[in-house]
Amino acid sequence: MIVEQDEDGVFAVHCPSLPGCISQGRTRDEALSNIREAIAGYLKSLEKHQEPIPPPISEEIVEVAV
């Protein structure tokens, strides 16, 4: 999951492994709780429509020396 705070202080969260699975919240905790619900709903929808779960996306953090 990727969590970002916008200029209004709202936290947006998206799950790159699940395209279109996004949520938000007024606090970081609220946003994380909301994305957990969104992920559960996303997975239930895939199951209902007999669609496969997308493969995981691996990411790497690269540090840049300044």
CHARMM internal coordinates of N, CA and C (Angstrom, degrees):
IC EDIT
DIST 1 N 1 CA 1.4471
DIST 1 CA 1 C 1.5203
ANGL 1 N 1 CA 1 C 108.16
DIST 1 C 2 N 1.2983
ANGL 1 CA 1 C 2 N 114.76
DIHE 1 N 1 CA 1 C 2 N 148.06
DIST 2 N 2 CA 1.4569
ANGL 1 C 2 N 2 CA 120.91
DIHE 1 CA 1 C 2 N 2 CA 176.54
DIST 2 CA 2 C 1.5290
ANGL 2 N 2 CA 2 C 107.12
DIHE 1 C 2 N 2 CA 2 C -120.12
DIST 2 C 3 N 1.3306
ANGL 2 CA 2 C 3 N 115.30
DIHE 2 N 2 CA 2 C 3 N 126.03
DIST 3 N 3 CA 1.4668
ANGL 2 C 3 N 3 CA 121.64
DIHE 2 CA 2 C 3 N 3 CA -179.47
DIST 3 CA 3 C 1.5235
ANGL 3 N 3 CA 3 C 108.22
DIHE 2 C 3 N 3 CA 3 C -111.67
DIST 3 C 4 N 1.3260
ANGL 3 CA 3 C 4 N 115.94
DIHE 3 N 3 CA 3 C 4 N 129.31
DIST 4 N 4 CA 1.4639
ANGL 3 C 4 N 4 CA 121.61
DIHE 3 CA 3 C 4 N 4 CA 178.01
DIST 4 CA 4 C 1.5213
ANGL 4 N 4 CA 4 C 108.72
DIHE 3 C 4 N 4 CA 4 C -134.05
DIST 4 C 5 N 1.3062
ANGL 4 CA 4 C 5 N 116.11
DIHE 4 N 4 CA 4 C 5 N 144.03
DIST 5 N 5 CA 1.4615
ANGL 4 C 5 N 5 CA 121.04
DIHE 4 CA 4 C 5 N 5 CA 176.35
DIST 5 CA 5 C 1.5175
ANGL 5 N 5 CA 5 C 107.77
DIHE 4 C 5 N 5 CA 5 C -105.72
DIST 5 C 6 N 1.3430
ANGL 5 CA 5 C 6 N 116.37
DIHE 5 N 5 CA 5 C 6 N 128.56
DIST 6 N 6 CA 1.4600
ANGL 5 C 6 N 6 CA 118.90
DIHE 5 CA 5 C 6 N 6 CA -179.27
DIST 6 CA 6 C 1.5302
ANGL 6 N 6 CA 6 C 111.41
DIHE 5 C 6 N 6 CA 6 C -86.53
DIST 6 C 7 N 1.3059
ANGL 6 CA 6 C 7 N 116.01
DIHE 6 N 6 CA 6 C 7 N -179.72
DIST 7 N 7 CA 1.4664
ANGL 6 C 7 N 7 CA 121.16
DIHE 6 CA 6 C 7 N 7 CA -175.57
DIST 7 CA 7 C 1.5319
ANGL 7 N 7 CA 7 C 113.39
DIHE 6 C 7 N 7 CA 7 C -65.70
DIST 7 C 8 N 1.3379
ANGL 7 CA 7 C 8 N 116.64
DIHE 7 N 7 CA 7 C 8 N -18.28
DIST 8 N 8 CA 1.4617
ANGL 7 C 8 N 8 CA 120.71
DIHE 7 CA 7 C 8 N 8 CA 178.09
DIST 8 CA 8 C 1.5324
ANGL 8 N 8 CA 8 C 112.23
DIHE 7 C 8 N 8 CA 8 C -92.70
DIST 8 C 9 N 1.3390
ANGL 8 CA 8 C 9 N 116.33
DIHE 8 N 8 CA 8 C 9 N 0.82
DIST 9 N 9 CA 1.4530
ANGL 8 C 9 N 9 CA 120.59
DIHE 8 CA 8 C 9 N 9 CA 179.50
DIST 9 CA 9 C 1.5178
ANGL 9 N 9 CA 9 C 114.75
DIHE 8 C 9 N 9 CA 9 C 88.87
DIST 9 C 10 N 1.3293
ANGL 9 CA 9 C 10 N 117.52
DIHE 9 N 9 CA 9 C 10 N 1.26
DIST 10 N 10 CA 1.4630
ANGL 9 C 10 N 10 CA 121.47
DIHE 9 CA 9 C 10 N 10 CA 179.37
DIST 10 CA 10 C 1.5296
ANGL 10 N 10 CA 10 C 108.65
DIHE 9 C 10 N 10 CA 10 C -80.68
DIST 10 C 11 N 1.3279
ANGL 10 CA 10 C 11 N 116.17
DIHE 10 N 10 CA 10 C 11 N 138.63
DIST 11 N 11 CA 1.4551
ANGL 10 C 11 N 11 CA 121.19
DIHE 10 CA 10 C 11 N 11 CA 178.59
DIST 11 CA 11 C 1.5283
ANGL 11 N 11 CA 11 C 109.53
DIHE 10 C 11 N 11 CA 11 C -94.30
DIST 11 C 12 N 1.3120
ANGL 11 CA 11 C 12 N 116.32
DIHE 11 N 11 CA 11 C 12 N 125.96
DIST 12 N 12 CA 1.4636
ANGL 11 C 12 N 12 CA 122.26
DIHE 11 CA 11 C 12 N 12 CA 176.54
DIST 12 CA 12 C 1.5242
ANGL 12 N 12 CA 12 C 107.63
DIHE 11 C 12 N 12 CA 12 C -110.35
DIST 12 C 13 N 1.3256
ANGL 12 CA 12 C 13 N 115.88
DIHE 12 N 12 CA 12 C 13 N 139.78
DIST 13 N 13 CA 1.4606
ANGL 12 C 13 N 13 CA 121.27
DIHE 12 CA 12 C 13 N 13 CA -178.95
DIST 13 CA 13 C 1.5212
ANGL 13 N 13 CA 13 C 108.24
DIHE 12 C 13 N 13 CA 13 C -131.54
DIST 13 C 14 N 1.3217
ANGL 13 CA 13 C 14 N 116.14
DIHE 13 N 13 CA 13 C 14 N 135.19
DIST 14 N 14 CA 1.4574
ANGL 13 C 14 N 14 CA 119.07
DIHE 13 CA 13 C 14 N 14 CA 171.48
DIST 14 CA 14 C 1.5146
ANGL 14 N 14 CA 14 C 109.90
DIHE 13 C 14 N 14 CA 14 C -135.81
DIST 14 C 15 N 1.3052
ANGL 14 CA 14 C 15 N 113.52
DIHE 14 N 14 CA 14 C 15 N 155.62
DIST 15 N 15 CA 1.4571
ANGL 14 C 15 N 15 CA 121.86
DIHE 14 CA 14 C 15 N 15 CA -176.44
DIST 15 CA 15 C 1.5275
ANGL 15 N 15 CA 15 C 107.58
DIHE 14 C 15 N 15 CA 15 C -114.34
DIST 15 C 16 N 1.3305
ANGL 15 CA 15 C 16 N 118.37
DIHE 15 N 15 CA 15 C 16 N 98.28
DIST 16 N 16 CA 1.4664
ANGL 15 C 16 N 16 CA 121.00
DIHE 15 CA 15 C 16 N 16 CA -176.05
DIST 16 CA 16 C 1.5295
ANGL 16 N 16 CA 16 C 114.26
DIHE 15 C 16 N 16 CA 16 C -56.12
DIST 16 C 17 N 1.3169
ANGL 16 CA 16 C 17 N 117.50
DIHE 16 N 16 CA 16 C 17 N -29.14
DIST 17 N 17 CA 1.4709
ANGL 16 C 17 N 17 CA 120.61
DIHE 16 CA 16 C 17 N 17 CA 179.91
DIST 17 CA 17 C 1.5270
ANGL 17 N 17 CA 17 C 112.56
DIHE 16 C 17 N 17 CA 17 C -70.54
DIST 17 C 18 N 1.3268
ANGL 17 CA 17 C 18 N 116.26
DIHE 17 N 17 CA 17 C 18 N -19.45
DIST 18 N 18 CA 1.4632
ANGL 17 C 18 N 18 CA 121.14
DIHE 17 CA 17 C 18 N 18 CA -179.81
DIST 18 CA 18 C 1.5351
ANGL 18 N 18 CA 18 C 108.41
DIHE 17 C 18 N 18 CA 18 C -121.32
DIST 18 C 19 N 1.3132
ANGL 18 CA 18 C 19 N 118.54
DIHE 18 N 18 CA 18 C 19 N 88.83
DIST 19 N 19 CA 1.4689
ANGL 18 C 19 N 19 CA 122.02
DIHE 18 CA 18 C 19 N 19 CA -175.21
DIST 19 CA 19 C 1.5307
ANGL 19 N 19 CA 19 C 113.04
DIHE 18 C 19 N 19 CA 19 C -51.01
DIST 19 C 20 N 1.3206
ANGL 19 CA 19 C 20 N 115.15
DIHE 19 N 19 CA 19 C 20 N 128.58
DIST 20 N 20 CA 1.4583
ANGL 19 C 20 N 20 CA 121.35
DIHE 19 CA 19 C 20 N 20 CA 179.02
DIST 20 CA 20 C 1.5132
ANGL 20 N 20 CA 20 C 114.57
DIHE 19 C 20 N 20 CA 20 C 84.27
DIST 20 C 21 N 1.3204
ANGL 20 CA 20 C 21 N 118.03
DIHE 20 N 20 CA 20 C 21 N -0.43
DIST 21 N 21 CA 1.4622
ANGL 20 C 21 N 21 CA 121.18
DIHE 20 CA 20 C 21 N 21 CA 179.87
DIST 21 CA 21 C 1.5268
ANGL 21 N 21 CA 21 C 108.21
DIHE 20 C 21 N 21 CA 21 C -88.42
DIST 21 C 22 N 1.3286
ANGL 21 CA 21 C 22 N 114.78
DIHE 21 N 21 CA 21 C 22 N 100.88
DIST 22 N 22 CA 1.4617
ANGL 21 C 22 N 22 CA 121.08
DIHE 21 CA 21 C 22 N 22 CA -177.44
DIST 22 CA 22 C 1.5203
ANGL 22 N 22 CA 22 C 109.74
DIHE 21 C 22 N 22 CA 22 C -135.03
DIST 22 C 23 N 1.3217
ANGL 22 CA 22 C 23 N 115.88
DIHE 22 N 22 CA 22 C 23 N 159.69
DIST 23 N 23 CA 1.4507
ANGL 22 C 23 N 23 CA 121.64
DIHE 22 CA 22 C 23 N 23 CA 175.28
DIST 23 CA 23 C 1.5189
ANGL 23 N 23 CA 23 C 108.36
DIHE 22 C 23 N 23 CA 23 C -159.08
DIST 23 C 24 N 1.3212
ANGL 23 CA 23 C 24 N 115.61
DIHE 23 N 23 CA 23 C 24 N 178.47
DIST 24 N 24 CA 1.4561
ANGL 23 C 24 N 24 CA 120.09
DIHE 23 CA 23 C 24 N 24 CA 178.99
DIST 24 CA 24 C 1.5132
ANGL 24 N 24 CA 24 C 109.91
DIHE 23 C 24 N 24 CA 24 C -155.06
DIST 24 C 25 N 1.3254
ANGL 24 CA 24 C 25 N 115.75
DIHE 24 N 24 CA 24 C 25 N 171.26
DIST 25 N 25 CA 1.4511
ANGL 24 C 25 N 25 CA 121.12
DIHE 24 CA 24 C 25 N 25 CA 177.79
DIST 25 CA 25 C 1.5161
ANGL 25 N 25 CA 25 C 110.62
DIHE 24 C 25 N 25 CA 25 C -165.47
DIST 25 C 26 N 1.3196
ANGL 25 CA 25 C 26 N 116.08
DIHE 25 N 25 CA 25 C 26 N 161.20
DIST 26 N 26 CA 1.4692
ANGL 25 C 26 N 26 CA 120.87
DIHE 25 CA 25 C 26 N 26 CA 179.32
DIST 26 CA 26 C 1.5158
ANGL 26 N 26 CA 26 C 111.98
DIHE 25 C 26 N 26 CA 26 C -70.99
DIST 26 C 27 N 1.3502
ANGL 26 CA 26 C 27 N 115.86
DIHE 26 N 26 CA 26 C 27 N -27.43
DIST 27 N 27 CA 1.4618
ANGL 26 C 27 N 27 CA 121.07
DIHE 26 CA 26 C 27 N 27 CA 176.40
DIST 27 CA 27 C 1.5290
ANGL 27 N 27 CA 27 C 108.16
DIHE 26 C 27 N 27 CA 27 C -123.72
DIST 27 C 28 N 1.3390
ANGL 27 CA 27 C 28 N 115.43
DIHE 27 N 27 CA 27 C 28 N 164.14
DIST 28 N 28 CA 1.4746
ANGL 27 C 28 N 28 CA 119.67
DIHE 27 CA 27 C 28 N 28 CA 177.81
DIST 28 CA 28 C 1.5326
ANGL 28 N 28 CA 28 C 110.36
DIHE 27 C 28 N 28 CA 28 C -60.70
DIST 28 C 29 N 1.3317
ANGL 28 CA 28 C 29 N 117.15
DIHE 28 N 28 CA 28 C 29 N -43.89
DIST 29 N 29 CA 1.4644
ANGL 28 C 29 N 29 CA 120.85
DIHE 28 CA 28 C 29 N 29 CA 179.93
DIST 29 CA 29 C 1.5289
ANGL 29 N 29 CA 29 C 111.53
DIHE 28 C 29 N 29 CA 29 C -61.64
DIST 29 C 30 N 1.3249
ANGL 29 CA 29 C 30 N 116.44
DIHE 29 N 29 CA 29 C 30 N -42.54
DIST 30 N 30 CA 1.4636
ANGL 29 C 30 N 30 CA 120.09
DIHE 29 CA 29 C 30 N 30 CA 179.05
DIST 30 CA 30 C 1.5304
ANGL 30 N 30 CA 30 C 110.31
DIHE 29 C 30 N 30 CA 30 C -64.29
DIST 30 C 31 N 1.3133
ANGL 30 CA 30 C 31 N 117.15
DIHE 30 N 30 CA 30 C 31 N -42.01
DIST 31 N 31 CA 1.4624
ANGL 30 C 31 N 31 CA 120.81
DIHE 30 CA 30 C 31 N 31 CA 179.40
DIST 31 CA 31 C 1.5306
ANGL 31 N 31 CA 31 C 110.75
DIHE 30 C 31 N 31 CA 31 C -63.14
DIST 31 C 32 N 1.3377
ANGL 31 CA 31 C 32 N 117.28
DIHE 31 N 31 CA 31 C 32 N -41.78
DIST 32 N 32 CA 1.4616
ANGL 31 C 32 N 32 CA 120.37
DIHE 31 CA 31 C 32 N 32 CA 179.21
DIST 32 CA 32 C 1.5254
ANGL 32 N 32 CA 32 C 111.51
DIHE 31 C 32 N 32 CA 32 C -67.08
DIST 32 C 33 N 1.3094
ANGL 32 CA 32 C 33 N 117.11
DIHE 32 N 32 CA 32 C 33 N -38.66
DIST 33 N 33 CA 1.4608
ANGL 32 C 33 N 33 CA 120.67
DIHE 32 CA 32 C 33 N 33 CA 176.26
DIST 33 CA 33 C 1.5296
ANGL 33 N 33 CA 33 C 110.18
DIHE 32 C 33 N 33 CA 33 C -63.57
DIST 33 C 34 N 1.3219
ANGL 33 CA 33 C 34 N 116.13
DIHE 33 N 33 CA 33 C 34 N -42.88
DIST 34 N 34 CA 1.4663
ANGL 33 C 34 N 34 CA 120.68
DIHE 33 CA 33 C 34 N 34 CA -179.43
DIST 34 CA 34 C 1.5270
ANGL 34 N 34 CA 34 C 111.81
DIHE 33 C 34 N 34 CA 34 C -65.87
DIST 34 C 35 N 1.3386
ANGL 34 CA 34 C 35 N 118.27
DIHE 34 N 34 CA 34 C 35 N -38.89
DIST 35 N 35 CA 1.4655
ANGL 34 C 35 N 35 CA 119.33
DIHE 34 CA 34 C 35 N 35 CA -179.77
DIST 35 CA 35 C 1.5241
ANGL 35 N 35 CA 35 C 110.36
DIHE 34 C 35 N 35 CA 35 C -69.68
DIST 35 C 36 N 1.3267
ANGL 35 CA 35 C 36 N 117.45
DIHE 35 N 35 CA 35 C 36 N -32.22
DIST 36 N 36 CA 1.4732
ANGL 35 C 36 N 36 CA 119.41
DIHE 35 CA 35 C 36 N 36 CA 176.16
DIST 36 CA 36 C 1.5312
ANGL 36 N 36 CA 36 C 109.95
DIHE 35 C 36 N 36 CA 36 C -61.43
DIST 36 C 37 N 1.3288
ANGL 36 CA 36 C 37 N 116.68
DIHE 36 N 36 CA 36 C 37 N -42.70
DIST 37 N 37 CA 1.4650
ANGL 36 C 37 N 37 CA 121.03
DIHE 36 CA 36 C 37 N 37 CA 177.10
DIST 37 CA 37 C 1.5250
ANGL 37 N 37 CA 37 C 110.52
DIHE 36 C 37 N 37 CA 37 C -64.63
DIST 37 C 38 N 1.3379
ANGL 37 CA 37 C 38 N 116.90
DIHE 37 N 37 CA 37 C 38 N -40.98
DIST 38 N 38 CA 1.4643
ANGL 37 C 38 N 38 CA 121.28
DIHE 37 CA 37 C 38 N 38 CA 179.97
DIST 38 CA 38 C 1.5290
ANGL 38 N 38 CA 38 C 110.59
DIHE 37 C 38 N 38 CA 38 C -64.38
DIST 38 C 39 N 1.3266
ANGL 38 CA 38 C 39 N 116.93
DIHE 38 N 38 CA 38 C 39 N -40.74
DIST 39 N 39 CA 1.4715
ANGL 38 C 39 N 39 CA 120.71
DIHE 38 CA 38 C 39 N 39 CA 178.81
DIST 39 CA 39 C 1.5280
ANGL 39 N 39 CA 39 C 109.98
DIHE 38 C 39 N 39 CA 39 C -64.38
DIST 39 C 40 N 1.3230
ANGL 39 CA 39 C 40 N 117.08
DIHE 39 N 39 CA 39 C 40 N -44.10
DIST 40 N 40 CA 1.4665
ANGL 39 C 40 N 40 CA 120.72
DIHE 39 CA 39 C 40 N 40 CA 179.09
DIST 40 CA 40 C 1.5299
ANGL 40 N 40 CA 40 C 110.35
DIHE 39 C 40 N 40 CA 40 C -59.75
DIST 40 C 41 N 1.3288
ANGL 40 CA 40 C 41 N 117.21
DIHE 40 N 40 CA 40 C 41 N -44.19
DIST 41 N 41 CA 1.4613
ANGL 40 C 41 N 41 CA 121.04
DIHE 40 CA 40 C 41 N 41 CA 178.38
DIST 41 CA 41 C 1.5180
ANGL 41 N 41 CA 41 C 112.17
DIHE 40 C 41 N 41 CA 41 C -65.27
DIST 41 C 42 N 1.3122
ANGL 41 CA 41 C 42 N 116.29
DIHE 41 N 41 CA 41 C 42 N -39.34
DIST 42 N 42 CA 1.4596
ANGL 41 C 42 N 42 CA 121.66
DIHE 41 CA 41 C 42 N 42 CA 178.72
DIST 42 CA 42 C 1.5282
ANGL 42 N 42 CA 42 C 110.02
DIHE 41 C 42 N 42 CA 42 C -61.17
DIST 42 C 43 N 1.3404
ANGL 42 CA 42 C 43 N 115.80
DIHE 42 N 42 CA 42 C 43 N -47.74
DIST 43 N 43 CA 1.4602
ANGL 42 C 43 N 43 CA 120.20
DIHE 42 CA 42 C 43 N 43 CA -179.21
DIST 43 CA 43 C 1.5268
ANGL 43 N 43 CA 43 C 111.88
DIHE 42 C 43 N 43 CA 43 C -65.68
DIST 43 C 44 N 1.3284
ANGL 43 CA 43 C 44 N 117.86
DIHE 43 N 43 CA 43 C 44 N -37.74
DIST 44 N 44 CA 1.4663
ANGL 43 C 44 N 44 CA 121.12
DIHE 43 CA 43 C 44 N 44 CA 176.66
DIST 44 CA 44 C 1.5201
ANGL 44 N 44 CA 44 C 110.60
DIHE 43 C 44 N 44 CA 44 C -63.18
DIST 44 C 45 N 1.3323
ANGL 44 CA 44 C 45 N 116.67
DIHE 44 N 44 CA 44 C 45 N -39.42
DIST 45 N 45 CA 1.4606
ANGL 44 C 45 N 45 CA 120.82
DIHE 44 CA 44 C 45 N 45 CA 178.75
DIST 45 CA 45 C 1.5286
ANGL 45 N 45 CA 45 C 111.07
DIHE 44 C 45 N 45 CA 45 C -65.11
DIST 45 C 46 N 1.3401
ANGL 45 CA 45 C 46 N 116.50
DIHE 45 N 45 CA 45 C 46 N -42.29
DIST 46 N 46 CA 1.4672
ANGL 45 C 46 N 46 CA 119.43
DIHE 45 CA 45 C 46 N 46 CA 177.33
DIST 46 CA 46 C 1.5277
ANGL 46 N 46 CA 46 C 110.33
DIHE 45 C 46 N 46 CA 46 C -59.95
DIST 46 C 47 N 1.3269
ANGL 46 CA 46 C 47 N 115.83
DIHE 46 N 46 CA 46 C 47 N -44.06
DIST 47 N 47 CA 1.4598
ANGL 46 C 47 N 47 CA 120.65
DIHE 46 CA 46 C 47 N 47 CA -179.93
DIST 47 CA 47 C 1.5274
ANGL 47 N 47 CA 47 C 111.22
DIHE 46 C 47 N 47 CA 47 C -63.34
DIST 47 C 48 N 1.3228
ANGL 47 CA 47 C 48 N 116.13
DIHE 47 N 47 CA 47 C 48 N -45.23
DIST 48 N 48 CA 1.4691
ANGL 47 C 48 N 48 CA 121.40
DIHE 47 CA 47 C 48 N 48 CA -179.46
DIST 48 CA 48 C 1.5226
ANGL 48 N 48 CA 48 C 111.23
DIHE 47 C 48 N 48 CA 48 C -59.11
DIST 48 C 49 N 1.3256
ANGL 48 CA 48 C 49 N 116.34
DIHE 48 N 48 CA 48 C 49 N -38.91
DIST 49 N 49 CA 1.4622
ANGL 48 C 49 N 49 CA 121.32
DIHE 48 CA 48 C 49 N 49 CA -177.81
DIST 49 CA 49 C 1.5285
ANGL 49 N 49 CA 49 C 112.50
DIHE 48 C 49 N 49 CA 49 C -93.94
DIST 49 C 50 N 1.3341
ANGL 49 CA 49 C 50 N 116.15
DIHE 49 N 49 CA 49 C 50 N 9.43
DIST 50 N 50 CA 1.4557
ANGL 49 C 50 N 50 CA 123.50
DIHE 49 CA 49 C 50 N 50 CA 179.09
DIST 50 CA 50 C 1.5313
ANGL 50 N 50 CA 50 C 112.04
DIHE 49 C 50 N 50 CA 50 C 51.92
DIST 50 C 51 N 1.3306
ANGL 50 CA 50 C 51 N 114.51
DIHE 50 N 50 CA 50 C 51 N 44.34
DIST 51 N 51 CA 1.4560
ANGL 50 C 51 N 51 CA 121.08
DIHE 50 CA 50 C 51 N 51 CA 177.34
DIST 51 CA 51 C 1.5284
ANGL 51 N 51 CA 51 C 108.58
DIHE 50 C 51 N 51 CA 51 C -105.04
DIST 51 C 52 N 1.3280
ANGL 51 CA 51 C 52 N 117.38
DIHE 51 N 51 CA 51 C 52 N 147.79
DIST 52 N 52 CA 1.4639
ANGL 51 C 52 N 52 CA 119.97
DIHE 51 CA 51 C 52 N 52 CA -179.35
DIST 52 CA 52 C 1.5301
ANGL 52 N 52 CA 52 C 112.19
DIHE 51 C 52 N 52 CA 52 C -74.12
DIST 52 C 53 N 1.3029
ANGL 52 CA 52 C 53 N 115.21
DIHE 52 N 52 CA 52 C 53 N 153.44
DIST 53 N 53 CA 1.4663
ANGL 52 C 53 N 53 CA 120.67
DIHE 52 CA 52 C 53 N 53 CA 173.50
DIST 53 CA 53 C 1.5226
ANGL 53 N 53 CA 53 C 107.14
DIHE 52 C 53 N 53 CA 53 C -74.37
DIST 53 C 54 N 1.3346
ANGL 53 CA 53 C 54 N 118.13
DIHE 53 N 53 CA 53 C 54 N 130.28
DIST 54 N 54 CA 1.4668
ANGL 53 C 54 N 54 CA 119.74
DIHE 53 CA 53 C 54 N 54 CA 179.49
DIST 54 CA 54 C 1.5294
ANGL 54 N 54 CA 54 C 111.01
DIHE 53 C 54 N 54 CA 54 C -59.34
DIST 54 C 55 N 1.3364
ANGL 54 CA 54 C 55 N 116.93
DIHE 54 N 54 CA 54 C 55 N 147.42
DIST 55 N 55 CA 1.4637
ANGL 54 C 55 N 55 CA 119.04
DIHE 54 CA 54 C 55 N 55 CA 178.05
DIST 55 CA 55 C 1.5238
ANGL 55 N 55 CA 55 C 110.54
DIHE 54 C 55 N 55 CA 55 C -65.27
DIST 55 C 56 N 1.3355
ANGL 55 CA 55 C 56 N 116.95
DIHE 55 N 55 CA 55 C 56 N 153.05
DIST 56 N 56 CA 1.4719
ANGL 55 C 56 N 56 CA 119.54
DIHE 55 CA 55 C 56 N 56 CA -179.94
DIST 56 CA 56 C 1.5266
ANGL 56 N 56 CA 56 C 111.35
DIHE 55 C 56 N 56 CA 56 C -66.32
DIST 56 C 57 N 1.2989
ANGL 56 CA 56 C 57 N 114.42
DIHE 56 N 56 CA 56 C 57 N 151.60
DIST 57 N 57 CA 1.4513
ANGL 56 C 57 N 57 CA 121.63
DIHE 56 CA 56 C 57 N 57 CA 175.54
DIST 57 CA 57 C 1.5198
ANGL 57 N 57 CA 57 C 106.80
DIHE 56 C 57 N 57 CA 57 C -103.69
DIST 57 C 58 N 1.3077
ANGL 57 CA 57 C 58 N 116.23
DIHE 57 N 57 CA 57 C 58 N 124.15
DIST 58 N 58 CA 1.4637
ANGL 57 C 58 N 58 CA 117.81
DIHE 57 CA 57 C 58 N 58 CA 177.36
DIST 58 CA 58 C 1.5210
ANGL 58 N 58 CA 58 C 108.10
DIHE 57 C 58 N 58 CA 58 C -93.95
DIST 58 C 59 N 1.3027
ANGL 58 CA 58 C 59 N 114.61
DIHE 58 N 58 CA 58 C 59 N 140.30
DIST 59 N 59 CA 1.4557
ANGL 58 C 59 N 59 CA 121.10
DIHE 58 CA 58 C 59 N 59 CA -179.73
DIST 59 CA 59 C 1.5140
ANGL 59 N 59 CA 59 C 108.72
DIHE 58 C 59 N 59 CA 59 C -126.00
DIST 59 C 60 N 1.2825
ANGL 59 CA 59 C 60 N 114.83
DIHE 59 N 59 CA 59 C 60 N 157.99
DIST 60 N 60 CA 1.4484
ANGL 59 C 60 N 60 CA 120.54
DIHE 59 CA 59 C 60 N 60 CA 179.34
DIST 60 CA 60 C 1.5239
ANGL 60 N 60 CA 60 C 108.21
DIHE 59 C 60 N 60 CA 60 C -131.46
DIST 60 C 61 N 1.3067
ANGL 60 CA 60 C 61 N 116.17
DIHE 60 N 60 CA 60 C 61 N 136.48
DIST 61 N 61 CA 1.4624
ANGL 60 C 61 N 61 CA 120.29
DIHE 60 CA 60 C 61 N 61 CA 175.87
DIST 61 CA 61 C 1.5142
ANGL 61 N 61 CA 61 C 107.98
DIHE 60 C 61 N 61 CA 61 C -91.57
DIST 61 C 62 N 1.3055
ANGL 61 CA 61 C 62 N 115.84
DIHE 61 N 61 CA 61 C 62 N 125.37
DIST 62 N 62 CA 1.4578
ANGL 61 C 62 N 62 CA 121.47
DIHE 61 CA 61 C 62 N 62 CA -179.18
DIST 62 CA 62 C 1.5177
ANGL 62 N 62 CA 62 C 108.09
DIHE 61 C 62 N 62 CA 62 C -112.66
DIST 62 C 63 N 1.3153
ANGL 62 CA 62 C 63 N 115.93
DIHE 62 N 62 CA 62 C 63 N 122.08
DIST 63 N 63 CA 1.4680
ANGL 62 C 63 N 63 CA 120.21
DIHE 62 CA 62 C 63 N 63 CA 178.52
DIST 63 CA 63 C 1.5169
ANGL 63 N 63 CA 63 C 108.63
DIHE 62 C 63 N 63 CA 63 C -90.50
DIST 63 C 64 N 1.3242
ANGL 63 CA 63 C 64 N 114.53
DIHE 63 N 63 CA 63 C 64 N 137.65
DIST 64 N 64 CA 1.4560
ANGL 63 C 64 N 64 CA 120.63
DIHE 63 CA 63 C 64 N 64 CA -179.89
DIST 64 CA 64 C 1.5231
ANGL 64 N 64 CA 64 C 108.26
DIHE 63 C 64 N 64 CA 64 C -113.62
DIST 64 C 65 N 1.3013
ANGL 64 CA 64 C 65 N 116.24
DIHE 64 N 64 CA 64 C 65 N 125.34
DIST 65 N 65 CA 1.4790
ANGL 64 C 65 N 65 CA 120.76
DIHE 64 CA 64 C 65 N 65 CA 177.30
DIST 65 CA 65 C 1.5227
ANGL 65 N 65 CA 65 C 108.22
DIHE 64 C 65 N 65 CA 65 C -79.47
DIST 65 C 66 N 1.3112
ANGL 65 CA 65 C 66 N 115.93
DIHE 65 N 65 CA 65 C 66 N 132.11
DIST 66 N 66 CA 1.4708
ANGL 65 C 66 N 66 CA 120.83
DIHE 65 CA 65 C 66 N 66 CA -179.26
DIST 66 CA 66 C 1.5069
ANGL 66 N 66 CA 66 C 109.36
DIHE 65 C 66 N 66 CA 66 C -109.84
END
COOR INIT
IC SEED 1 N 1 CA 1 C
IC BUILD
